[in-house]
Amino acid sequence: MSETTSMLDKKDTAAEHEVLLDAQDVKVHFPIKRGVFFDKTVGHVFAVDGMTLQIRRGETYGLVGESGCGKSTFGRALLRLEEPTNGTVTFAGTDLSPLKGEALRTLRRHMQMVFQDPLSSLDPRQTVESLLLEGMRAHGLTKDAKAADARLRELLTAVGLPVAALRKYPHEFSGGQRQRIGIARALSVDPELIVADEPVSALDVSVQAQVINLLQDVQEQFGLTYLVIAHDLAVVRHISDRVGVMYLGSLVEEADSDGLYATPLHPYTRALMSAVPIPDPLIEDQREQIILAGDLPSPANPPSGCRFHTRCPWRQEERCDTERPQLRVVQIDGVPTSHRVACHYAEQIHSGEIERHEVSATAVDPSSLSDSPTVNTQENPGGPISAP
Ligand SMILES: Nc1ncnc2c1ncn2[C@@H]1O[C@H](COP(=O)(O)OP(=O)(O)OP(=O)(O)O)[C@@H](O)[C@H]1O
């Protein structure tokens, strides 16, 4: 191997491990207001309650969890579309917390969002050309008309739309095409990170794979880093290098995608995976089924200690009820795994040292049940978390 090649390899490896986004203890607490003038704060919705994760340059990080666990709020907080109550977000070495005005606008060029429903995120009165030029103009990327025109054509080619699309309006396209426009719009300002919030869940199943493939193609073409937020385990598994599982505002487990799906270690992740149907009836009959008791507790009144203890079939009294577990690297047989797990007893549960017990639905305090859309995993093991 030549010296130049080996230097390039080293550079690639270093780039792969470079942390692009670093979120430390991010919290977003929404005040609950009451009173005639809504001027009294009577409590808080702890939508995001201590999220710590790092996304490496060039990777796809998948974030999964039940509806209402805080995924979207966290994604928005990263871009400061939602103001964090606490914590720090560092992007490419810059702490975003003190940024305001122009500095924040400049940063948004590097971090873009792709939304679930392109129809509501695209102004229906603007043509595709105007939608794509908007961000480019705002960031001073359209000074040269010829270059701007070439860039528009490049974007349309990249997302698989004809040049004639430029003169049309969003309603003239199908759902899948509209999501292509949403992706082109995010790409138009040449970002480094894209936060894709449920990018395919509003699309027909037949179109979902095309849009996922497109996201992967443009990632390679433009050297992008992704945070993909989804409730669909199949989508996340297919697209992600690493996956984080969120429960009531924070991560309960994080691992590389293959490791997480092969050996889930947190009881909640195990329950999610056990709801994934396996096409082979023999394996399906023999494997572990974990049916969670009760619904997702309300983020306005989260359980004490481990947030999952009210539904956990391996709960150990006292410690789980009172001490909130930290995310830590788990060792199996003395060997560190790729998993970080927020469970006091992950090793003992994995080895079978702690036995599983039934949790009755009444174990969940009814006053802590959520008003927000929830999953009843007892009645519907697929729930809003859908399986591959
Ligand atoms: N502006 C807000 N004010 C008060 N509560 C909010 C606000 N935005 C979100 N929430 C609440 O915060 C919690 C987390 O919501 P969020 O939308 O982030 O969850 P999610 O995991 O993305 O769910 P979904 O997939 O259904 O969007 C929910 O209970 C939600 O009702």
The ligand as an ORCA input file, in Angstrom:
! r2SCAN-3c Opt
* xyz 0 1
  N     -45.431     22.309     22.806
  C     -45.754     21.359     23.689
  N     -46.355     21.677     24.857
  C     -46.681     20.731     25.761
  N     -46.441     19.407     25.589
  C     -45.849     19.030     24.446
  C     -45.491     19.975     23.424
  N     -44.912     19.293     22.390
  C     -44.931     17.985     22.745
  N     -45.488     17.828     23.976
  C     -45.660     16.575     24.704
  O     -44.361     16.044     24.907
  C     -44.385     14.621     24.825
  C     -43.401     14.171     23.762
  O     -43.896     14.549     22.475
  P     -43.130     14.214     21.124
  O     -43.974     14.673     19.974
  O     -41.749     14.728     21.209
  O     -43.088     12.620     21.163
  P     -42.771     11.599     19.997
  O     -42.035     10.477     20.617
  O     -42.134     12.314     18.856
  O     -44.225     11.104     19.600
  P     -44.921     11.098     18.166
  O     -44.213     10.041     17.387
  O     -46.353     10.766     18.480
  O     -44.725     12.500     17.626
  C     -45.834     14.241     24.507
  O     -46.481     13.909     25.714
  C     -46.423     15.508     23.935
  O     -47.808     15.577     24.164
*
